[in-house]
Amino acid sequence: MSSALAAALAPLADIAASPRFFLEVLIGGVAAGLLYSLVALGFVLIFKASGVFNFAQGVMVLFAALTLVGLMERGVPVGAALVLTAATMVVLAVGIERVVLRPLVNQPPIILFMATIGLTFFLEGFGEMLWGSNVKKLDVGIPDESFQVAGILVNKLELSAAVTAGVLVAVLAVFFHGTRIGRALRAVADDHEAALSIGIPLRTIWVIVWSVAGLVAIVAGIMWGAKSGVQFSLSLIALKALPVLILGGFTSVPGAIVGGLIIGTGEKVAEVYWGPLVGGAIENWFAYVVALAFLLVRPQGLFGEKIIERV
């Protein structure tokens, strides 16, 4: 057997030799994947309801976390800080709808996309002006320590983050598919003009969607901030949701969940088992390589709708 083949097969031997360690890696990947799914849902909700690809969703996660930890540092109790942060994100959503979306109605999608890029840099600068640029520790009362279950190490903070993200993802899925507002959101997503013709207020729906995306950003910001600190690189971590969207489809809630789990578990397994073979840091680029490969094979994603244009 050649040395190259032996090196390629070495991870499989490691998995067979230590299945418990492999399960630990998978659990960590699932936890990360659910957090990616949570951020991806913010993209999906806005894209389905308004056709806008909100590039600012990642920095909204950062802004929510900065606001929460900034209020707590100024002596505001945790509960009140959460309420104030939620109110801030709702006000931000209303402002975006009034100032950015409403004047650009019926403009080409690229114009709206560029507007969200501008919004990204504005929120980054505004957050830095309000709360400073130092790395901030966010303590949510869950210790970053591990415990054993059947000989498998499980991190308390990662487990709590995964459970929280999973519950919120399930709630959003039920909200989107089982409530009156959710049905209105789907109607707007399918056809704006038809939705308006039956009395669905388009601008109200946009405000609701951006508000929900802001509340999702709070949860994602809390989970990521507690795990890695509240810092400006948080917005780049949140953008790991882009490969998730490419895998799952830009208009699919289940796709965001499945795509997040694939990316989360895939990058953890690749980093641990194949990282040493290529010098490490696979976790930084693995998701984007998988997304690129997917674009070549199935550009609409696993659950996305194939668009057929007749000329």
C-alpha positions in Angstrom: 0.0 0.0 0.0 1.4 3.4 -1.0 2.1 6.0 1.7 -0.5 8.4 0.1 -3.2 5.8 0.2 -2.2 4.9 3.8 -2.5 8.5 4.8 -5.9 8.9 3.2 -7.2 5.8 4.9 -5.7 6.7 8.3 -8.8 8.6 9.5 -11.0 5.6 8.9 -8.7 3.5 11.1 -8.8 6.2 13.8 -12.6 6.1 13.7 -12.7 2.4 14.0 -10.1 2.4 16.9 -11.9 5.1 18.9 -15.6 5.3 18.1 -16.3 7.2 21.4 -14.0 10.0 20.3 -15.7 10.0 16.9 -19.0 10.5 18.6 -17.6 13.4 20.6 -16.5 15.0 17.4 -19.9 14.5 15.8 -21.7 16.0 18.9 -19.5 19.1 18.6 -20.3 19.2 14.9 -24.0 19.0 15.5 -23.9 21.8 18.0 -22.0 24.0 15.6 -24.3 23.0 12.8 -27.5 24.0 14.7 -26.0 27.4 15.3 -25.2 27.8 11.6 -28.8 26.7 10.9 -30.1 29.4 13.2 -28.2 32.1 11.4 -29.2 30.6 8.0 -32.9 30.8 9.0 -32.6 34.6 9.3 -31.4 34.7 5.7 -34.2 32.3 4.5 -37.0 34.2 6.2 -36.0 37.5 4.7 -35.3 36.1 1.3 -38.6 34.2 1.1 -40.7 37.2 2.2 -39.0 40.0 0.3 -36.6 38.4 -2.3 -33.7 40.3 -0.6 -30.5 38.4 0.2 -29.7 40.1 3.4 -25.9 40.2 3.5 -26.2 42.1 6.9 -27.6 39.1 8.7 -24.1 38.2 10.0 -23.5 41.6 11.4 -27.0 41.7 12.9 -25.8 38.7 15.0 -22.8 40.7 16.1 -24.8 43.9 16.8 -27.3 42.0 18.9 -24.6 40.4 21.0 -22.7 43.7 21.4 -25.9 45.4 22.5 -26.7 42.7 25.1 -23.2 42.6 26.6 -22.9 46.4 26.4 -26.1 46.8 28.5 -24.9 44.2 31.0 -21.6 45.9 31.4 -23.4 49.1 32.3 -25.2 47.4 35.2 -28.5 46.4 33.5 -29.8 43.1 34.8 -29.7 40.2 32.4 -33.5 39.9 32.0 -33.9 43.7 31.4 -30.9 43.6 29.0 -32.5 40.9 27.0 -35.8 42.8 26.7 -34.0 46.0 25.7 -31.9 44.1 23.2 -35.0 42.5 21.7 -36.7 46.0 21.5 -33.6 47.4 19.9 -33.6 44.7 17.2 -37.3 45.3 16.5 -36.7 49.0 16.2 -33.8 48.3 13.9 -36.0 46.0 11.8 -38.6 48.8 11.4 -35.9 51.3 10.5 -34.5 49.0 7.8 -37.9 48.5 6.3 -38.7 52.3 6.3 -35.3 53.6 5.3 -33.8 50.9 3.1 -36.5 48.6 1.8 -39.4 50.9 1.2 -37.6 53.4 -1.1 -36.1 50.5 -3.1 -39.3 48.6 -3.8 -39.3 47.2 -7.4 -35.6 47.9 -7.9 -33.4 45.1 -9.3 -32.3 42.5 -6.8 -28.6 43.6 -7.1 -29.6 47.1 -5.9 -31.2 45.6 -2.7 -28.2 43.3 -2.2 -25.8 46.3 -2.4 -28.0 48.1 0.1 -27.6 45.3 2.6 -23.8 45.4 2.1 -23.9 49.1 3.0 -26.1 48.2 6.0 -23.4 45.7 7.1 -20.7 48.3 7.3 -23.0 50.9 8.9 -24.0 48.4 11.7 -20.4 47.4 12.2 -19.3 51.0 12.6 -22.4 52.0 14.7 -21.9 49.1 17.0 -18.2 49.9 17.5 -19.1 53.6 18.2 -21.7 52.6 20.8 -20.0 49.7 22.6 -16.3 49.8 21.6 -14.1 47.3 19.7 -12.7 45.3 22.6 -13.4 41.6 22.9 -16.1 41.2 25.5 -16.9 38.1 27.6 -20.6 37.1 27.6 -21.5 35.1 30.7 -24.9 33.4 30.3 -24.5 31.3 33.5 -23.5 28.1 31.8 -20.0 26.9 32.6 -17.8 26.0 29.6 -16.9 22.6 31.0 -17.5 19.0 30.0 -19.2 16.0 31.6 -19.3 12.3 30.7 -22.3 10.4 29.3 -21.6 6.7 28.7 -17.9 7.5 28.5 -18.4 10.3 26.0 -17.4 13.9 26.8 -20.1 16.4 26.3 -19.5 20.2 26.7 -22.2 21.9 28.8 -22.1 25.1 26.9 -22.2 23.4 23.5 -25.0 21.2 24.6 -27.1 24.1 25.9 -26.4 26.1 22.7 -27.5 23.1 20.5 -30.7 22.6 22.5 -31.5 26.3 22.4 -30.9 26.5 18.7 -32.8 23.3 18.0 -35.8 24.5 20.0 -35.8 27.9 18.2 -35.4 26.3 14.8 -38.4 24.0 15.6 -40.5 27.0 16.8 -39.7 28.9 13.7 -40.6 26.0 11.5 -44.0 25.6 13.2 -44.5 29.4 13.0 -43.7 29.5 9.3 -45.9 26.5 8.4 -48.7 26.4 11.0 -49.7 30.0 11.8 -51.8 32.6 9.9 -48.8 35.0 9.8 -46.6 32.1 8.5 -49.1 31.4 5.7 -49.1 35.1 4.8 -45.3 35.0 4.7 -45.4 32.1 2.3 -48.0 33.8 0.2 -45.8 36.9 -0.1 -42.8 34.7 -0.9 -44.7 33.0 -3.7 -46.2 36.1 -5.4 -46.0 39.7 -4.0 -48.7 41.1 -6.3 -51.1 38.2 -5.6 -50.6 38.6 -1.9 -51.4 42.3 -2.1 -54.5 41.6 -4.2 -56.0 39.4 -1.4 -55.3 42.0 1.3 -52.0 40.9 2.8 -50.1 44.0 3.9 -46.7 43.6 2.3 -44.9 46.2 4.3 -46.2 44.8 7.6 -45.0 41.4 6.6 -41.6 42.8 5.8 -41.4 44.4 9.3 -42.4 41.1 10.9 -39.9 39.1 9.0 -37.0 41.5 9.7 -38.1 41.6 13.4 -38.1 37.8 13.6 -34.7 37.8 11.9 -33.4 40.3 14.5 -34.7 38.1 17.3 -33.0 35.1 15.8 -29.8 37.2 15.6 -30.1 37.8 19.4 -30.2 34.0 20.2 -27.4 33.3 17.7 -25.3 36.2 19.1 -25.8 35.0 22.7 -24.7 31.4 21.8 -21.7 32.4 19.7 -20.7 35.2 22.1 -20.8 32.9 25.1 -18.7 30.3 23.2 -16.0 32.5 21.6 -16.5 36.0 23.1 -18.3 39.0 21.6 -15.9 40.3 19.0 -16.1 41.7 15.5 -15.0 38.4 13.9 -18.4 37.1 15.1 -19.9 38.5 11.9 -17.5 36.4 9.8 -18.4 33.3 11.8 -22.1 34.0 11.2 -21.4 34.2 7.4 -20.6 30.5 7.6 -24.3 30.3 7.1 -23.8 31.1 3.4 -22.5 27.6 2.5 -25.4 26.3 4.6 -27.9 28.2 2.3 -26.2 26.9 -0.8 -26.5 23.3 0.4 -30.0 23.6 1.7 -31.5 26.1 -0.7 -32.2 29.8 -0.2 -36.0 29.3 0.2 -36.2 26.2 2.4 -36.5 26.2 6.2 -35.8 22.4 6.3 -32.9 23.0 4.0 -31.3 25.5 6.4 -31.5 22.8 9.1 -30.1 20.0 7.1 -27.5 22.2 5.4 -26.3 23.4 8.9 -25.9 19.9 10.2 -24.0 18.8 7.1 -21.6 21.7 7.3 -21.2 21.6 11.1 -20.5 17.9 11.3 -18.5 17.8 8.1 -16.1 20.5 9.1 -15.4 19.1 12.5 -14.7 15.6 11.2 -12.5 17.0 8.5 -10.6 19.2 10.9 -9.9 16.4 13.4 -9.2 13.5 11.0 -7.9 15.1 7.8 -6.5 18.4 9.2 -3.1 16.9 10.2 -2.6 15.6 6.7 -2.8 19.0 5.1 -1.4 21.2 7.8 -4.7 22.0 9.7 -7.2 24.8 9.4 -9.6 22.8 7.3 -12.4 24.1 9.4 -11.9 27.6 8.0 -12.4 26.7 4.3 -14.1 23.3 4.3 -17.7 24.7 4.1 -16.9 27.0 1.2 -15.3 24.2 -0.8 -18.3 21.9 -0.2 -20.6 24.8 -1.3 -18.6 25.4 -4.5 -18.8 21.7 -5.4 -22.5 21.8 -4.7 -23.0 24.8 -7.0 -21.4 22.9 -9.9 -23.7 19.9 -9.3 -27.0 21.2 -7.9 -27.0 25.0 -7.8 -30.5 25.2 -6.3 -29.5 23.2 -3.2 -31.0 20.1 -1.8 -34.4 21.5 -1.1 -34.4 24.6 -3.3 -36.7 24.9 -6.3 -35.2 24.6 -9.7 -35.7 27.8 -11.7 -36.5 27.2 -15.4 -36.3 30.3 -17.6 -37.9 30.2 -21.0 -36.3 32.4 -23.6 
